Amino acid sequence: MKQLNNPFVVYGYKGAAYFCDRKAETEKVVKGLSNERNITLIAPRRIGKTGLIHHVFSHIREEQPNVCCIYFDILATKTLEQFVQLMARNILGRLDTPTQAALHKVQDFFSGFRPTMTFDNVSGMPTFSLDIVPNQEEQSLQRIFEYLRQSEKRCYIAIDEFQQILKYPEAGTEALLRSFIQFIPNVYFIFAGSQQHMMSDMFLSPERPFYQGSQIVMLHEIEEPVYFDFAKTFFTRRGQQLQQSVFHYLYDKVDGQTWYLQAVLNRVYSNQQEEITETDVNQAIQELLDEQEVAFENYYLSLTTNQAALLVAIAKEQAVKSPLSQPFIQKHHLPALSSISTALKSLTESQFVYQYRGAYIVYDRFFGMWLNERVEH
């Protein structure tokens, strides 16, 4: 594997050498899939669930090269048709080789949906799209699952941001998918999601179709000592010093959230200081806030007056256990309780805030810092 110029990866998966820990979680997911269990992976955004999925698939490809591993993210889909198209592009042709054989099989199998083949510019792999007319989404989805079943090839499919299916206008999408998934003996799924309350309701409520249909894996922060050892190793190799107290300062500042740790460490590492200090950490954070200021301003301007006032108040406090309490409302000169209750509901649903360790915080740690430092109360 090619050595990276900067070992603190911010985007994508670059291999096990640059992936911190998650040994127990990796073993749990691999063991579950290998023993015919679907996996539900629940974690806040930017804590590393997508990286874990790619790490698991990398491990599986090494140990079980005959298994097909497929990942796709459905966050951008708005309808069942878009879900089916995305699924088709990522699955069709992947279970057949060579390309010509794949083309003929898909064309025959999906003749009623006029499949179109193109080639991915990066991987060179064929990708397919289907001509789905209104009210044919269910039939085309059924054909995709039948295609998977008839291949008889063992396959693991990870669907990221799976809670998005609950926002589709088509009624019964949840039950529809469950009805297809439960009858495919050669395919097992990772259902990953970042909206914890929606994922928990979907998989832990007895009245829901996916209840008891998978093994639940909750992803938490990587423990500070483990992350420190991981980070220190790379600095030490280049003759730089990273003291535990400095790393603790950073870890505490971003609540141990993986992506934010990686983003700051990436900047600090690139500056090539001989000894890393808290000042270096703060300068790296300010760099990141400056670069995202336009986006943060747009986020802030998109809010109503009540939403903005409540979000800024939460950012100033950093963590608020009772945002509807009178002391909090009075301290920050917020409007009436009913208005704040409505604003809190909207901010939670739009993922500007969420509950973390029993308190409400601004979801994006850097946005929270920006609000705290640069927006007048």
C-alpha positions as CSV (number, residue, x, y, z in Angstrom):
1,M,0.0,0.0,0.0
2,K,1.3,3.4,-0.9
3,Q,2.4,5.6,2.0
4,L,0.3,8.7,2.5
5,N,1.8,12.1,2.8
6,N,-0.5,12.8,5.7
7,P,-1.7,9.7,7.8
8,F,-4.7,11.5,9.3
9,V,-7.3,10.7,6.7
10,V,-10.2,13.1,6.5
11,Y,-12.2,11.6,3.5
12,G,-12.5,8.1,2.3
13,Y,-10.9,4.9,3.5
14,K,-7.1,4.5,2.8
15,G,-6.5,1.1,4.4
16,A,-6.0,-0.5,7.8
17,A,-2.7,1.2,8.5
18,Y,-4.5,4.6,8.7
19,F,-7.6,3.3,10.5
20,C,-7.7,3.7,14.3
21,D,-8.8,0.8,16.4
22,R,-12.5,-0.4,16.1
23,K,-11.1,-4.0,16.5
24,A,-14.1,-5.1,18.6
25,E,-16.6,-3.5,16.3
26,T,-15.0,-4.9,13.2
27,E,-14.9,-8.4,14.7
28,K,-18.6,-8.1,15.7
29,V,-19.8,-7.1,12.3
30,V,-17.6,-9.6,10.4
31,K,-18.7,-12.4,12.7
32,G,-22.4,-11.4,12.3
33,L,-22.3,-11.3,8.5
34,S,-20.3,-14.6,8.3
35,N,-23.0,-16.3,10.5
36,E,-25.9,-15.2,8.3
37,R,-27.0,-12.2,10.4
38,N,-28.0,-8.8,9.1
39,I,-26.4,-5.9,10.9
40,T,-27.9,-2.6,12.0
41,L,-25.1,0.0,12.6
42,I,-26.2,3.1,14.5
43,A,-24.0,6.0,15.2
44,P,-24.0,9.8,15.0
45,R,-22.5,11.3,11.8
46,R,-18.8,11.8,11.7
47,I,-18.0,9.3,14.3
48,G,-16.7,6.8,11.8
49,K,-19.5,4.4,10.8
50,T,-18.8,4.7,7.0
51,G,-15.1,4.2,7.6
52,L,-15.9,1.1,9.7
53,I,-18.0,-0.4,6.9
54,H,-15.2,0.1,4.4
55,H,-12.7,-1.4,6.9
56,V,-15.0,-4.4,7.5
57,F,-15.3,-4.9,3.7
58,S,-11.6,-4.6,3.2
59,H,-11.1,-7.3,5.8
60,I,-13.7,-9.5,4.2
61,R,-12.2,-9.1,0.8
62,E,-8.8,-10.3,2.1
63,E,-10.3,-13.3,4.1
64,Q,-13.2,-14.2,1.8
65,P,-12.3,-13.1,-1.8
66,N,-15.3,-14.9,-3.3
67,V,-17.7,-12.7,-1.3
68,C,-19.1,-9.6,-3.1
69,C,-19.2,-6.5,-0.9
70,I,-21.3,-3.5,-2.1
71,Y,-21.8,-0.1,-0.4
72,F,-24.0,2.8,-1.3
73,D,-25.4,5.8,0.6
74,I,-29.0,6.7,0.1
75,L,-29.0,10.1,2.0
76,A,-29.5,12.0,-1.3
77,T,-32.5,9.9,-2.4
78,K,-36.0,11.4,-2.0
79,T,-38.2,8.7,-3.5
80,L,-38.5,4.9,-3.9
81,E,-37.7,5.3,-7.6
82,Q,-34.4,7.1,-6.8
83,F,-33.6,4.3,-4.3
84,V,-34.2,1.6,-6.9
85,Q,-32.1,3.4,-9.5
86,L,-29.2,3.8,-7.0
87,M,-29.5,0.2,-6.0
88,A,-29.5,-0.9,-9.6
89,R,-26.4,1.2,-10.5
90,N,-24.5,-0.3,-7.6
91,I,-25.6,-4.0,-7.9
92,L,-26.4,-4.9,-11.5
93,G,-23.4,-6.4,-13.3
94,R,-21.4,-6.7,-10.1
95,L,-22.2,-10.4,-9.8
96,D,-21.3,-11.3,-13.3
97,T,-18.1,-11.5,-15.3
98,P,-16.8,-10.7,-17.8
99,T,-18.5,-7.5,-18.8
100,Q,-20.2,-8.8,-22.0
101,A,-21.7,-11.7,-20.0
102,A,-22.9,-9.2,-17.4
103,L,-24.5,-7.0,-20.1
104,H,-26.4,-9.9,-21.7
105,K,-27.6,-11.3,-18.4
106,V,-28.9,-7.9,-17.2
107,Q,-30.5,-7.1,-20.5
108,D,-32.3,-10.5,-20.5
109,F,-33.3,-10.3,-16.8
110,F,-34.5,-6.7,-16.9
111,S,-35.8,-6.6,-20.5
112,G,-39.0,-4.9,-19.4
113,F,-37.1,-2.0,-17.8
114,R,-34.8,-1.3,-20.8
115,P,-31.5,-1.4,-18.9
116,T,-28.8,1.1,-20.0
117,M,-25.1,0.3,-19.4
118,T,-22.3,2.9,-18.8
119,F,-18.8,2.6,-17.4
120,D,-17.6,4.2,-14.2
121,N,-14.8,6.6,-15.0
122,V,-12.7,5.6,-12.0
123,S,-13.2,1.8,-11.6
124,G,-14.0,1.0,-15.2
125,M,-16.8,-1.2,-13.9
126,P,-20.1,-1.3,-15.8
127,T,-23.1,0.5,-14.2
128,F,-26.7,0.1,-15.1
129,S,-29.8,2.3,-15.0
130,L,-33.4,1.1,-15.4
131,D,-36.2,2.8,-17.2
132,I,-38.8,2.8,-14.5
133,V,-42.2,4.1,-15.3
134,P,-44.6,5.4,-12.6
135,N,-46.0,2.7,-10.3
136,Q,-43.4,0.1,-11.4
137,E,-40.9,0.8,-8.6
138,E,-42.0,-2.3,-6.7
139,Q,-41.7,-4.6,-9.7
140,S,-38.2,-3.4,-10.6
141,L,-37.1,-3.7,-7.0
142,Q,-38.4,-7.2,-6.9
143,R,-36.4,-8.0,-10.0
144,I,-33.2,-6.7,-8.4
145,F,-33.7,-8.9,-5.4
146,E,-34.5,-11.8,-7.7
147,Y,-31.3,-11.1,-9.6
148,L,-29.4,-11.3,-6.3
149,R,-31.0,-14.5,-5.3
150,Q,-30.5,-16.3,-8.6
151,S,-26.8,-15.4,-8.8
152,E,-26.3,-17.6,-5.7
153,K,-23.2,-15.6,-5.0
154,R,-22.7,-14.7,-1.3
155,C,-23.0,-10.9,-1.1
156,Y,-22.9,-8.3,1.7
157,I,-24.7,-5.0,1.0
158,A,-24.2,-1.9,3.1
159,I,-27.0,0.7,2.8
160,D,-25.8,3.9,4.5
161,E,-28.2,6.5,6.0
162,F,-30.9,3.8,5.8
163,Q,-33.4,5.9,7.8
164,Q,-33.9,8.0,4.7
165,I,-36.5,5.4,3.5
166,L,-38.8,6.7,6.1
167,K,-39.0,10.1,4.3
168,Y,-40.1,8.7,1.0
169,P,-43.6,9.7,-0.1
170,E,-44.4,6.1,-1.0
171,A,-46.3,4.4,1.8
172,G,-45.0,1.0,3.0
173,T,-41.4,1.2,1.7
174,E,-40.2,-0.2,5.0
175,A,-42.4,-3.3,4.8
176,L,-41.7,-3.7,1.1
177,L,-38.0,-3.9,1.6
178,R,-38.3,-6.2,4.6
179,S,-40.5,-8.6,2.5
180,F,-37.8,-8.9,-0.1
181,I,-34.8,-9.0,2.1
182,Q,-36.0,-11.8,4.4
183,F,-36.1,-14.4,1.5
184,I,-32.7,-14.0,0.0
185,P,-30.4,-16.8,1.5
186,N,-27.2,-15.6,-0.1
187,V,-27.3,-11.9,0.7
188,Y,-26.9,-10.2,4.1
189,F,-27.2,-6.5,4.8
190,I,-25.6,-3.7,6.9
191,F,-28.3,-1.1,7.6
192,A,-26.3,2.0,8.8
193,G,-27.9,5.2,10.0
194,S,-27.0,8.4,11.8
195,Q,-30.4,9.6,13.0
196,Q,-30.5,7.5,16.1
197,H,-34.1,7.9,17.2
198,M,-35.4,6.9,13.7
199,M,-33.1,3.9,13.4
200,S,-33.9,2.8,16.9
201,D,-37.7,3.0,16.2
202,M,-37.3,1.2,13.0
203,F,-35.3,-1.8,14.4
204,L,-36.3,-1.9,18.1
205,S,-40.0,-1.3,18.0
206,P,-42.1,-4.5,18.0
207,E,-44.7,-3.1,15.6
208,R,-42.2,-2.2,12.9
209,P,-41.3,-4.6,9.9
210,F,-37.6,-4.7,10.7
211,Y,-38.1,-5.6,14.4
212,Q,-35.7,-8.5,15.4
213,G,-34.5,-8.6,11.8
214,S,-30.8,-7.8,12.5
215,Q,-28.1,-7.6,15.1
216,I,-27.8,-4.1,16.6
217,V,-24.3,-2.6,16.8
218,M,-24.0,0.9,18.4
219,L,-20.9,2.8,17.5
220,H,-19.3,5.1,20.2
221,E,-16.2,7.2,20.5
222,I,-12.8,5.6,20.3
223,E,-11.3,5.6,23.8
224,E,-8.9,8.5,24.3
225,P,-5.8,6.4,25.3
226,V,-6.2,4.3,22.2
227,Y,-6.6,7.3,19.9
228,F,-3.7,9.0,21.5
229,D,-1.4,6.0,20.9
230,F,-2.6,5.9,17.3
231,A,-1.9,9.6,16.7
232,K,1.4,9.7,18.6
233,T,2.8,6.9,16.5
234,F,2.6,9.0,13.3
235,F,4.1,12.1,14.9
236,T,6.9,10.2,16.5
237,R,7.9,8.6,13.2
238,R,8.5,12.0,11.8
239,G,10.4,13.3,14.9
240,Q,7.5,15.4,16.3
241,Q,6.3,15.4,19.8
242,L,2.6,15.1,20.7
243,Q,2.1,15.2,24.5
244,Q,-0.8,13.4,26.1
245,S,-2.0,16.7,27.7
246,V,-2.3,18.4,24.3
247,F,-4.1,15.5,22.8
248,H,-6.5,15.4,25.7
249,Y,-7.2,19.1,25.1
250,L,-8.2,18.4,21.5
251,Y,-10.1,15.2,22.4
252,D,-12.2,17.1,25.0
253,K,-12.8,20.0,22.7
254,V,-14.4,17.9,20.0
255,D,-15.9,15.3,22.4
256,G,-13.8,12.5,20.9
257,Q,-15.6,12.6,17.6
258,T,-13.5,10.9,14.9
259,W,-13.9,13.2,11.9
260,Y,-13.1,16.3,13.9
261,L,-10.1,14.7,15.6
262,Q,-8.8,13.6,12.1
263,A,-9.4,17.1,10.6
264,V,-7.5,18.9,13.3
265,L,-4.7,16.3,13.4
266,N,-4.3,16.5,9.7
267,R,-3.7,20.2,9.8
268,V,-1.4,20.0,12.8
269,Y,0.6,17.3,11.1
270,S,0.9,19.3,7.9
271,N,2.5,22.2,9.8
272,Q,5.5,20.1,10.8
273,Q,6.0,21.7,14.2
274,E,8.7,20.0,16.3
275,E,6.5,20.0,19.4
276,I,2.7,20.2,19.2
277,T,1.1,22.7,21.6
278,E,-2.4,23.7,22.4
279,T,-1.8,26.9,20.4
280,D,-1.1,24.7,17.3
281,V,-4.4,22.9,17.9
282,N,-6.3,26.2,18.3
283,Q,-4.7,27.6,15.1
284,A,-5.7,24.5,13.2
285,I,-9.3,24.8,14.4
286,Q,-9.4,28.5,13.4
287,E,-8.2,27.5,9.9
288,L,-11.0,25.1,9.6
289,L,-13.6,27.6,10.9
290,D,-12.4,30.3,8.5
291,E,-12.6,27.9,5.5
292,Q,-16.2,26.9,6.4
293,E,-17.4,30.4,7.4
294,V,-19.5,31.0,4.2
295,A,-21.3,27.6,4.8
296,F,-21.8,28.4,8.5
297,E,-23.2,31.8,7.6
298,N,-25.7,30.2,5.2
299,Y,-26.7,27.7,7.8
300,Y,-27.3,30.4,10.3
301,L,-29.3,32.6,7.8
302,S,-31.5,29.7,6.9
303,L,-32.9,29.6,10.5
304,T,-35.9,31.4,11.8
305,T,-35.4,34.0,14.5
306,N,-36.4,31.6,17.3
307,Q,-34.3,28.7,15.9
308,A,-31.2,30.9,15.6
309,A,-31.6,32.3,19.1
310,L,-32.0,28.8,20.6
311,L,-29.1,27.4,18.6
312,V,-26.7,30.2,19.6
313,A,-27.7,29.7,23.3
314,I,-27.0,26.0,23.1
315,A,-23.6,26.8,21.4
316,K,-22.7,29.3,24.1
317,E,-23.4,26.7,26.8
318,Q,-21.9,23.9,24.7
319,A,-24.2,21.3,26.3
320,V,-27.7,21.9,27.7
321,K,-29.6,19.3,29.6
322,S,-32.9,21.2,29.9
323,P,-33.3,23.7,27.0
324,L,-37.0,24.1,27.9
325,S,-36.3,25.1,31.5
326,Q,-37.1,28.6,32.7
327,P,-33.6,29.3,34.0
328,F,-32.1,28.6,30.6
329,I,-34.7,30.5,28.8
330,Q,-34.4,33.5,31.1
331,K,-30.6,33.4,31.0
332,H,-30.4,33.7,27.3
333,H,-33.5,36.0,26.9
334,L,-35.3,33.5,24.7
335,P,-39.0,33.8,23.7
336,A,-41.9,31.9,25.2
337,L,-41.7,28.2,26.1
338,S,-44.0,27.2,23.3
339,S,-41.9,29.0,20.7
340,I,-38.7,27.4,22.0
341,S,-40.3,24.0,22.1
342,T,-41.2,24.3,18.4
343,A,-37.7,25.6,17.6
344,L,-36.1,22.7,19.4
345,K,-38.2,20.2,17.5
346,S,-37.3,21.8,14.2
347,L,-33.5,22.0,15.0
348,T,-33.5,18.3,16.1
349,E,-35.4,17.1,13.0
350,S,-33.0,19.0,10.7
351,Q,-30.0,17.7,12.7
352,F,-28.7,21.1,13.8
353,V,-28.8,19.8,17.4
354,Y,-29.0,16.3,18.9
355,Q,-28.9,14.7,22.3
356,Y,-25.4,13.6,23.4
357,R,-24.8,12.0,26.8
358,G,-28.1,13.4,28.1
359,A,-27.6,16.9,26.9
360,Y,-28.4,18.9,23.7
361,I,-25.4,20.0,21.7
362,V,-24.9,21.5,18.2
363,Y,-24.5,18.5,15.9
364,D,-21.6,20.0,13.9
365,R,-18.8,20.6,16.4
366,F,-17.1,23.2,14.2
367,F,-20.4,25.0,13.6
368,G,-21.0,25.1,17.3
369,M,-17.6,26.7,17.9
370,W,-18.2,29.2,15.1
371,L,-21.6,30.2,16.7
372,N,-20.0,30.5,20.1
373,E,-17.1,32.7,18.9
374,R,-18.5,34.7,16.1
375,V,-22.2,35.3,16.6
376,E,-23.4,37.9,19.1
377,H,-25.9,36.7,21.6
